[in-house]
Amino acid sequence: MRPGPLNLITDVTGLRVGNARDDALRSGVTVLLGDGPLACGVNVMGGAPGTRETELLAPDKLVPGIDALVLSGGSAFGLAACDGVSEGLRAMGRGFAVGPVRVPIVPGAIVFDLLNGGDKDWQANPYPALGRTALGTAATHFALGSEGAGTGAMTHRWKGGLGSASARLDCGLTVGALVVVNALGSVTVGQSRQFWAAPWEIDGEFGGLGLSGPFDGHHEPPMSKRLGEATTIAIIATDASLDKAALTRLATAAQDGMARAIVPSHTPYDGDLVFAVSTGAKPLPDPVLTPFQLGHAAASALARAIARGVHAARPQPGDLQPCWSGT
């Protein structure tokens, strides 16, 4: 299992990612778009999620696919980014057909970044416009770190950010991860710069510091944020042909990657969530073995993406936390 050529979620052929950010606001929006509708599932393990249209993704619900996924800053205000994306998709003729009308299906999730030092005294909600801008920039190449929905992200100790990674399985399938790291927990060990995700690092992609132990299993980490101020939200993508039920299982397996990279994770005060999407381009080589392999690849890619997002964060005037790369 090796990264794809870009080491981004867009190594899954047919996917594009767009970012929009507002540096004064210290927030932004990230959009994942496919060439066509994408089968999608979701798993929520955090205690404080903020979401839109996730109930549609249950295996027993009507809509078979989604048109885009939105990750946004702005807490509940950021859910309005989906409106801007929906309007843009409607103008493109995309959406679920209901008679002569097309209704874009755009689930989304948000992180809390309202107390990060940015100017939040807006007269009109800025997130619909940010969503539409992000949609318009969607491409196979995109920047990580302080971009899109990761613009104003923070963690227990370091500035957070937008991360991505990919993996090519020996059977020919591809798995990719996209994540906004805004966690209550820590992505590094103690007071060191070593990432918890280090055992899954490939080719020094987030600093190559390795990981040494043993670690204090009796340590009780302090809370550095207040209730509702944290969340890590992610998307797993694959070209394997999976239905909504299988994608729900893939999203569940990918949560292990969050637990590998953030300590602690899935707390009552995080809204930790993973979407999983499939382009359906390739059949499963083995209906028994392949889902097992995909789950491991998804968890490993997500752990790597989390570390890459923090590793790529850039300093800006007025930051409340240091950047990993700036120490």
C-alpha positions, 0 to 999 in steps of 0.5 A: 500500500503506497500513496497515490501520485498526489497523496491527496483524496483526488487520487481517487479518479473523478474527484475534485476539491475546492477551497475558499478562505477569508483571512480576516474572518479566519475561517473558510469552506472546503467542497468535495465534488465528483464528476457525477453523483456519489454513493455516501455513508456517514458515521458520527462518534463525537458528542457535539456534531453540527451537520446537514442532511446526514439522515439521508445517508442512512442505507434505508433512505431514498436518495441513492447519491449525493452531489457534493460534500461540504466541510466548513468553519463557522459552527452552525453559521457555516452550515449555510455554506451548503446553500451556496454550493447547492445554488452553484450545482443547480446552475450547473444542472446537477441534482436529484431529479424530481420531475422537471426540477433538480435538487442538489443533495449537499450534506455538510458538517462544520467545525467551531472556529468562532473564538480563534481571533477572527472578525466575526462581526458580519452583517450578512452570513459569509458562508453561502458565498464562501461555499459557492467560491469553493465549488468554483475552485474545485480541482484535482490539486489543492493546498493543505494546512491553513486553507478552506475549512482548516483556515482557522482550525486549532487543536489542543496545542498546535494550530490545526488545518486541512489535511489529505492523504491517499493509498493505493492498494495492491489490488488496484483500488484507491482510498483517499482522506480529507480532514479538517483538524480542529480537535480538543485532543492533541496530535503530538505526544506530550510536549514533543513534536512527534505525531501520534500518527507517526507509525503510519507515516510514509516517506517523511510526509509530516516531518519524519520524526518517528515515534518513541515510547513508552508513554504514560498511560496514567496521564490525564490530559487537561481540556484546552477548549470549552464545551462545543469548541472542537471537532474533527470532520473528515471524508474518506473516498474510494473508487471501489464499488460500495453501496450506502451500507458498505460506505457506512461501515467504511466510515466507521472503520476510518474513525480508528484513524482519528483515534490513532492520530488524536489523543483523546478523540471522540470526546463528548465535546468534539463533533467527530464525524466521517463521511465515506463516498464511492465513485463506483468505478471499480468492482471489488476484487474479493467481496470478503477480503477487499472490504477488510483491506479498505477499512484498514487503508481508510483508517491509516490514510485518515491518521496520516491526513490529520498529521499532514493538516497540522504539519502544513499549517502556516502562521498568520498575524494574530494566531492564538497557537503556534504552527508545528512547522514554525517551531 
